[in-house]
Amino acid sequence: MAHIKLPEFEDMTPAIQEKARPILEKTGQLGEIFKLLAIDEKIYFATDSMIQKYLLDETTLSYDIKEAIALLISKENGCKMCVEVHKSIAKMLGLTEQRIDEILQGVDAIQTDEKEKKLLDFCIKASAKENYNAPKI
């Protein structure tokens, strides 16, 4: 079985280290996805740009709801690594451990209004794996 050696902080390029430093200061660790992306600077910055634009930039949706969507979909897809990444992002955005645990219990457990619960339910349904199947001709 082939394995990819993930770089540690000191093995990353200076530009990626600059991005990693605040994460290390806030969370004490770099996740495996961060390290995987850090293998190639072009891939890292393309992904970082997308995250900045859609997740971290101010939009109509609050950071709380955007991270709730990401956490719920990651959990629904059974991706423990993605759940951990989004837990770290949620903490960096100011969500408490209690709020994160509440979100991970599912839509019904989340303290929010019915409109937001409907949005969260829709996002989970829209991201379901069966929605990615190509139609049979």
N, C-alpha and C positions, 0 to 999 in steps of 0.2 A: 504494500500500500504506500502510495506517495504522500509525502507531507510537505507542507509549506512552512518554512521557518519564518515566524513573524518577528519583525524587528522590534527591539526594545527602544526606548526613548533615545539613548545615546547612539543608536545605529541609524536614526532617521535623519533626513536632510535638515539643515538649519531652518528652512522655511516651514517644514512640517513641525519641527520642534517648537517653533514659535506658536503654532496653533495648539500643540499638545500641552504646553506649559500651564495655561489657565485651567485646563481639564484636570491635570495632575494636582494643581493647587486646591481645586474645589472638591474633587472626588478621591484623590489619592491613587488613582489607577487609570490606565488606558484600556479600554475594552478591546476584545479580539477583532471586532470589525474595524475599529480605528487603526489597529496595527496592520490588518490586512490591506486596507486602503493605502497605508503609509509605505507599502512596498514600492509603489510607483507614484511619483509626485504628480503626474498629469491626471491619473485616476483620482488621487486624493483631492486635488483642487477642483476637479469637475464635480465630484460628489459633494464637496464642501459648499460649492457655489449653489448647488441645487438645494441643499439643506438650509442654507442662509436665506434663500429666496422664498421657499415655501413653508418652512417650519419656524424660522427665527425672525424673519421680517414681520413687521406689524401688518396684519390683514384684518378683515371683518371678524374672523374667528379669534377668540382669545388664545393665548398660549396654553391655558388650562385645557380648553376643548381640543386644540390641535394635538396636544400630547395624550389626551384621553383617547382620541381616535387612534393614534399610533400605538399606544399601549394595548388597547383592546384588540386591534387587528393583529398585532404581534402575538398576543396570547391566543387568539382564535386560530391563528396559523400554526400554533404549537412551536414557535421559534423562541427558545429560551434566550438565545444570544440577542435577538432583537428586543425582547422584553427588557433585558439587562441594559442594553444601550439606551432605550427610551426611558428607563427609570433614571439613569444618569442624566440624560438631557432634562427630564422633568425636574430633577433636583437642582440642576444648574439654572433652570428658569424660575425657581422659587417654590415649586410644589413641595408640600410637606410629605414626609414618609406616610403619614396617616391618609392624606389625599391619594397618594399613589396606591396604597393598599386598597382603599375604597374603590378606585377605578378598576383595579385588577379583580375585584369581586364580581364585576359585571355591571351592565347598564342599570339594572334595577337597584343596585346598591349605591349608585352615585347620587349625591345630594345636588340636584340641579333641576331646572324646570322641565316640563314635558316636551317643549320644543327641542331642547338640547338632547333629551333622551331619544326622541324620534330621529334626530340627526345622527346620533351615535349608532342607533340600530340600523339606519340606512347604510352608513359607512361599513359596518360589519357585513351586512348582506351584500353590498356592492363589491366587497373585496373577496368574497367567497371563491374558492378555487374553481368551482364549477362554472363561474362566470368567465373564466379564461379559456374554456374549451372552444375550439374552432367549430363552427357549424358543419354538420355532415351533409355533403352534397350527393 
